[in-house]
Amino acid sequence: MPKSAAVKSKTRPALRASSTRKTAVKAAGKVRAAQAAGKAKGQKRAKPGDLPLWDLSHLYPGPESPALKSDLKRSQEQAKAFEARYAGKLAGLPGKEFGIAIGGYETIQETLGRIMSYAQLLYAGNVSDPTTAQFFQTMQERVTDISSHLLFFTLEINKLDDAVLEAKYKAPEAAHYQTWLRDVRAFKEHQLSDEVEKLLHEKSVAGRASWVRLFDETMARLRFPIGGKKLTSAEALHMMSERSRATRKMAATALGKVLGENVGTFALVTNTLAKDKEVEDRWRKFPHPCSARNLSNFVEDKVVEALAGAVKKAYPRLSHRYYRLKAKWFKTDKLDFWDRNAPLPSTEDRFIPWDEARQRVLASYRTFSPDMAIIAERFFEESWIDAGVRPGKEPGAFSHPTVPSVHPYILMNYQGKARDVMTLAHELGHGVHQVLAGPRGHLMSDTPLTLAETASVFGEMLTFQGLLATEKNPKMRRTLLAGKVEDMLNTVVRQIAFYDFELRVHTERCKGELTAERISDIWMDVQRESLGPSIRLQGSYRYYWTYIPHFIHSPFYVYAYAFGDCLVNSLYGTFQKAEQGFQIKYLDMLRAGGTKRHKELLAPFGLDATDPAFWDRGLEVVSGLIDELEKL
């Protein structure tokens, strides 16, 4: 399942609580990575080698550091002064001064982003620590308070007449921010009164953010009794990809039992957040539950509908066909759900040390572009990665961009499996993208989620193709191909099924609260439809929706993975046929950050996501790999 839920989960630029620009970061940890997370220290199993720990002092020396306190104090003073100087005066500002004002706004926002990035990363390192949780909540409240003085700025920008704004663009200082202003004004029709916007902003820390925190801390506290030990969700999920079927079943049973015992809490969180979203969407006049997310991604509703429709239509020739084939390999008609990600029979598990994973990924990057490999290597050399597994650490994986004046950080839970190598390749793709986009500045380096997954999935594809090219053993080729197909099914089919689940839950929630059992029924219906008749879904699997963080952190985030995977499949096909120069165009695409929309970015490659055939072309890549597996 998708890895990077902590890529910048982009909030609405015109309506968002500006201070929380990157605090939704954890929603981008692929759920598949959570399944790959594994054993804590002290358990008897092979070790993947010495694993790196990130150095957060690049942001701040510590929670009580004078630098952090100084930034909070200075930002408070600057925000108040900014409001006093510019509130109610933007229309009359000459273009040059208007551009200077945006630059001042960007400076304050970057400092607040730095503070929240530090708090978020510290919290992700130990979600269960009450002192760290208290610090994170305190920073959210302080930053929200400070940024309330900046909220007027984007609201007032959206009140400017087009002609007034066009006149300001004649000054280069204002023209520099034209694409950011374009994105801010995309939400003009959905903006509420200044008083209501300020109320929503200030209440966010005691509303939605608190429910998200309840989910995170509940998941962090849960323990699953397996084999005489009490394991975390990450450890239990990891066991579902072990070679022993008895181990997989034991883990699956424990997961379902504990999640079922806590389903009431998860249903309450889901119902509350869905209702909260429905109320705000209604006030803002968004037509569909996913429309706000689509607009924040700057992708049209019809494009997302075309993607979802194409994937659902392809279920029989993708997931249904593959799992029928996998059941045949296991000499059965149907696989139990705990066997869906099981290692193939007659293959050997090989523990991959961290250094080997690093070398493999960097070699694949280097073959494509030496410049890309140089950037990726900095993550290892300069302590930008936290790779080990430990109690309390957030499961899954993400790459957090922090702020352009610092650098991204990668969190993962490395367990030495082939999938962990692909997770590393994925997150490094995000990291390289974030470094390349950084020079665009704090306001314009953000990439919409639909394009944020491009570099990460492309990095996975490069690593996979590098491994496949050197493997001549037919059994190992089958293992590699099957692993890639399963990753693609988790990224495309499973994520569109997640999207469908969310859409059904949010649509039904508009009519009234859903019971935990009703939510579970919807989950089972969607899973049966997407996985097909060769997967046996029974018993406590009905509660597995409860642990998916994307539903809580960033509603409707999930389709971005399918968008990115299909896009990369088409992009990689173009690369294979391209003449010299593809790499230059690719890196230029990453450098664009948030300054271009998907149509502009894909045009140099002759690709167009608004063309219905575009999605079918991407899905055919997955189908082609299954064809090859059938031949093997």
N, C-alpha and C positions, 0 to 999 in steps of 0.2 A: 504494500500500500504506500501511498505517497509519503515522502520523507520530510520534505522540508516544510512543515507547518510553521516554522518560524521564520520564514522569509518574511519580509515586511508585509504584514497583513494590512493592506492599504485601506485606510479609513477615508471617508468622504472628505475631500479637501475643503469644500466650502462650508460644510456643516459640522465637521468633526470637532471634538474637543482638541484644539490644536496641540496641547501639551502631550497628548497621548499618541503622538504620531506613529510611534513604533512599539507601543506597549502590547499590541495584539499579536506580537511577534510569534508567540509560541503556537499559534494556531497552525502554523505551517510546518509541523513536524510530521512527516509522512507517517500514517498509522502503521504502514508496513514496517517502518523502522521501530515502532513501539513493539511490534511482534518479534523483531529481531533482537530487542534488548535482552540482556541476560543475567548471568549469575553474579552475585555480589561477592566481594572479597571474603576469603575464608572458606569458600566451598571448594571441595576437592574436584577440580577439573583442570584441564590444560589452560595455561595462561597465554594470551596473545602477545606477550612481551610487555615491556615497559610502555605504558600509555601516557600520552601527554595531558597536562592540566593547563588550562588557559591562564594567562596573566592579566587579570582585570585591572591591575594598576595602570595600564595604558589609558584607562578611563579615569579612575580615581584610586588613591592609595588605600582607602578604606571608608566604611560608612561614616566614621567620625572625623574624616580628614578635613583640615582647614580649607583645602581646595574645593571640596564639595560644598561646605558651608558658605564659602565666599561666592561660589557660583549661584547658590540659591539666593543669597542676599542681593547680589548685583542684578540678577535677573528680575527680582521683585522690583527693585528701583527702576531698572530700565523699562520694564513693562508699564509701570505707572506713568513714567515720563512719556513713553510712546503714546499711551492713550490720551494724555493731556495735550500732547502736541498735535495729534492727527485726527482724533475722533470728530466726526462731523465736517471735516475739511477736505476730504479726498477729491471731491469734484473740482474744487478750485485750485488744486495743486498743479503747477506747471509740470510737464513731462519729466524733466530732470529730477525735480524734487520728489515726484511720485516714485520714480525708480529708486531714489535714495531711501525713501520710506520703506519700500519692499525689502531693500537690502538690510535695513535695520531690523525689520520684522524677522527676516531669515536668520540673522545673527542671534537674536534672543531665542528663537525656536530651536536653533542648533544646540544651544547650551541646555535648554530644557530636554531636548532629545538625548543629549549626552547623560544627563542625570537619570532619566528614565531607563536608558539602555543599561546603565550600571546596575540600577535597582532590579531590573528584569533579569539580567544575567546572574546576579548574585542569588536571586530567588530561585531561578531554574536549577542552580547548583545544589540547592537543598530546600525543596518545597516544604518539607515537614518541620523545619526549624522555626519555632515561634518567633525568635528574635529577628530572623531574616524576613519572615512574613510581615512582622510589625514594621520593619524598616521599609519594605516594599509598599505597604499600604500608606505609610506616612509620606513617602515621596510622591505617591500618586495624588494624595490630598494637597500637598504643598504645591506641586506643579500645576494641578488643576486650578488652584487658587490664583497662582501667578498668571496663568494663561487666560484667565477670565478677563484680564485687562487687555488682551490682544484679540478677543473674540470679535470685537466690533469691526476689525480690519477687513476680513473676508466678507462679512455681511454687508459692509458699506461698499466694497468693490462691486458686489452683485447688484447694487442699486444704481450704478453709473450707467448712463446711456451709452450705447455702442459708439455713437459719434464722438462723445467726450473721450472715451477710451482710445479710439483710433487716433485722435489728435495727440494724445500723450505718447503714442508709439513713435512719433517723429523724433523723440529724444532717445538716444541709444541706451541711456540708463533704464528707461522703461521698456524699450523694445527687447532688452535682454531677457525679461521675465514674461514675454508674450505667451509662451506655451504654458507656463504655470497659470497665468491669468485665464487662458482658455479653459484649463481644467477646473479652476475655481468656479468659473461662470457656467460650467456645464450643469451645476446644481441650482442655478438661479431660480428656476421654476418651482423648486421644491423647498425653498428657504422659507422659514417662518419669521414671525416678528422678532425683533432684537431681544425683547424681554423673554420670550419663550425659548429662544436659542440659548440665552444665558442660563435660564433655569435648567434646561436639559443638560447643559455643560456642567454646571455646578453639582447637580444631583447624580451625575454619572458614577462618581466614586462610591455613593451609598446605594446605587441601584444596580445596573447591569454588572459593573465591575465586581461588586460584592458577591453576586451569584456565580460569576466565573471563578472567583476565588474559592467559594464553597465547593464547587466541583473539583477544582485542582487539589484542594487540601483533603477532601473526602477520598479521592483516588489515591493520594499519597499515603493515607492512613490505612487503607485496606490491606489485609494480609490474607493469603490464600494457602490453606493447609495442604501441602503436597509432600508425600513421602516422609512424614514426621517433621517437616520444617514449615515455617510460616514465611511465604515468599511474597514479594511485591508483584504488582500486575505485570511489570516489565519482565521479571524473571519467569512468571507463569506463562506469559505469552510466548516467550522464547522457547519454552519447553514444547510448544505445539509444533515446532519444526525439528524436533529431535528424531533420531532414527527409530527409536523404540516406539512401537505403536502403543504399548501399555503406558508408557510415559506420556505420550500425546493425549491419550484418553483421560488419564488421571488429571493432567493439567486442565484439559477442557472441562471436565466435570467440576473441578474445584473453582475454576473461573465462573462458570455458570451459576454455581450454588451461591457464592459470595455476592456476585453481581445481582442475582435474584433477590437475595436477602436485603439488598440496599436499593432495590429498584424504585421504591417509593420516593427516596430522596432525589434520585436522578430524574424521575418523572416530574417532580415538583420544580426542579431547576429548569427542565426543558419546557414545561408549560409556562412558567413565569417569563422566561426569556422570549419565548415565541409570542406571548401576549404583549410583552413590552415592545417587541419589534412591530407587531401588527398595529398597535396604537400609533407609534411614530410614523410608520409607513402611511397610515390613513391620514394623519395630519399633513404629511408631506405630499400626499396624493400620488404615491407610487402605485401603479396598477396591479402589480403582481408581487408575491413575497420575495422573489429573486431580483426584482427590478433595481432596487437600490444597490445591490452587489454588482449587477451588470454595469450600471452607470459608473460605479467607482472603478470598475475595470475598463471603462470606456469601450465596451463591446455591446453591440445592439442585442436586444432580447431575441430577435429572430436568428442571430448567429448562434447563440447558446441553444436555442430550441433546435436548430439544424444539427448541431453537434450531438445533443442528447438523443434526438431522433435517429441519427445515423448509427450511434453506438447501440441503442436498444434494438434496432432492426438487425444489427450484426450479432446479437447474443448467440443465435444458433450456430453460426459458423465460426465463432470465436470461443467463448467460455464453454458453451454446451459441448462443442466438438472436442475441445482440449481435455475437459474433465472426463469425457467418455473414453478418450485415449488413455488418460492416466489410470482410470479404473481398470482398463484392460491390462496395463502393465502390472497392476497389483492383483491381477487374476480375480476380479470381482465385477459385478454389474454396477455397483454403487459404492462410492467412497463416503465414509462418515465425515462430518464436517471437520473433525480434528485431523483428518488425513489430507485435507485440501492442499496444504503447504508442506506435506511430508517429503523428505528426500526420496528420490527414485530408488526402487529396489535394484540390487546388484551394482550399486555405485558406492564408492568409499567417501566418507566425510574426511576432509583434510583441514586441519586447523591452520589458518593462514596468519602468521605473525604480523604484527603492526608494521614493521619495517618493510616486509614484502608487499603489503597492501599499499603502502606509500609509494614504493618503487613502481608497482604496476600501474597505478593511476597516473603518476607523473610521466611515466614513459608513454602512455597513451596520449596524454595531453601534449607532450613534447613532439610526438610524431605528427600531430595535427598542426600545432603552432608552438614554436619555442617561446614566444612571448607569453602565451597562456601558461605554459609550464613554469616560467620564471615567477609569475604572480602566485600561482598555486603553491610553489615551494616556500614562499614566505609564511604561509599558514603554519608550516611545520617548524621552520627555523625561528620564528619570532613569537611562539607560544600563543597562537590564535585558536587553538583547538583544545577542547576538553573531551577526551575520548573514553575514559574509563567508566565502569559501572560501580555505583555505590548506593547505599540506602539513602532515600530521600531525594536523590537526583531525579530531575524530570526525565521520564522515559522518552523514547523517540529520538529525533534528530532535527536540527535546524541550523540555518546560517543567519545570524542576526546582523544586519548592515550597520548598526549603531549610527554614527554620524560621519560625514565625509572627512572631517578633520582627524578622525582616529582610524579605524579599520573594522572590518567585519569580524565576528567570532563564530566558530562552529561548535555546536554541542552534538555529540552522538554517544551511543552506548555500544562500543566495539566488542564483539564476541568471537572474532576470528573465523567467521563463516564467509562464503563467497558473497552472500547478500550484504554483508557488512562492508565488503570492498566496494560494492556498487553504491551503497549508501555514502561512503566516503567520496566516491566519484561525483555523486549527485550534489552533495553539500559543497564540495569544492567548486562545482560549476556555478552555484549560487554566489559563492565567495568571490570568484573571479569576476563575475558579472557586476557585483556590488563595488569592487575596487575600480573597475573600468568606468562605471557610471559616476563614481564619486566626484570627479572634477566638474560635473554639472551643478554641484552645489546642493545644499540641504533641501531646497524646495523642488529641484528638478531632477534629482537622481532617482527618486522613487519610480519603480516600474509597476504597471498594472499586473495583477496576479496572473492574468492570462499569458503574459509575456515573461513574468518572473520565473516561470517553470521551464522556459526554453533552454537556457544555458545549463541548468541542472540536469535535465533529461538528455541533452546533447552530450554532456560529460559522461553520463552513464553509457550512452551508445558508443562513444569513442572507446571506453574501457572494455565494453563487451566485445566489440569488433576486434580490438587488439588481442584479447584472450582467445577468441575464436580462430583468428588467423594463424595462431601458433599451435593450435591443438589438432593433432592428426588422429588420435585414438577415437574410433567411432562411439564408444560408450561415453567417453568424456565429452565429445561433441554433443551427444544427446543430452547429457547433464547440463551443459552450458546453454544449449538451445531451450531446454525445458525451463531452466531457471529464468531466462530472459522472457520467455512467453508468460510465465507466471507473474513476473514483475510487471509486464505490460498489461496483463489482465487485471492485476491489482491496481494499476495506475489508470486504466481506461474504463474497463467494465465495472469494477468495484466502485470506483469514484462516481461514475454516472448513476450507479445504483444508490449510492449514498445521497447524491443530489435528488434523485427521485424520491427517496425516503423523506428527506427534508421537505421537499415540495408538498408531499402528501400530508405530512404532520402539520406544517405551517398553514396549509390551506384548510385542513379540518379544524385546527385550533381557532380559526376565525369564528367558528360556529359555537365554540364552547370548549371547556377544559377536557383533555383526553385522559382517560385512566391509564395507568401503567400497562395494563393488559392490552388496551387498544393500541398504544404505541408499539408494543411488542408484536401485535398482529400485523400491523403495517410493515414492520421490519421483516417479518417472516415472508409476507407476500412478495416484497421487493427482492429478497434474497433468493427465493425459489425461482422467480422470473429470471434473474440475472445469472445465477449459477447453473441452472438447468437440472434435468432429471437424474444426472449421474452423481449428484451430491445429496447425501441424506442429511436433512436438517431436522433435528429432533430435540426434545427436552429443553434444557436450559440455554440452548443457543438463542432462544427468543429474547434473552436479556443482553446479548452482546452489543446492542446499540449503545448501551450505557457508557462504555469506556471510550467512545470515539470523541476526541477532544475538539475536532473541527466543528461539530454541531453546536458546541457551547462557545468556543472562542470566536469563531468567524462564520456565521451562518452563510451557507451557499458558497463557501470557499472551494469546496471539493472539485467542482467541475474544471477548475483551473488546471488540475493535473492532467485530465483527459485532453483538454485544449492543448497543453504543452506537449504531451506525448504524441498526439496526432500531428501537431505542427512540426515537431522534430523529425518524425518519420518522413514527412514530405521534404523537410529541409535536408536531411541526411541523404535522401535519394537524389536531391539536386547536387549535393556535394560530390557524390560518387560519379556523377556524369559531368561535373563542372570542369572547366579549364582552370588554369592558374588564376588566382585572384579571389577565390571563394573565401579563404581565411581572412583576407583583408576586409571584405564586405561583412563577414560574420562578426569580427571584432568591432567594426564600426557600428553594427546593430546594437551590440552590448553597450558601447560607449554612449549611445543616445539616451540611455536612462529612460526618463518619463517624458522626453521632449517630442516623441513621435508615437502615433497610434499604430495598431497592428497592420493596417493597410499600407501605411508608409514604410514601415520596417520590412515588410515582406516583398514589397514591389521590386527591389533590386534582384531578388531571387526568382522572380516570375511567379510568385505564389499569391493567392488571394483567399483569405479565410471566409469571405462572403460567398464564395462559389461552393454550392453543395457538393460538388465532386471533390473538393479539397479534403473533406473529412473521410470520404470513401478511400481516397488514395492513402491516407495515413493508416486506416484500418486494414488495408490490404497488406501492409507490411507485416502486421501481426498474423494475419491469415496465411501469408507466405511462409512464415516460420513454422506454423503448425503443419503446413503441407510438407515441409522438409522433415519434421519429426515423424510424420506418418510414413514417409519413405524409409527412415532409419529403422 
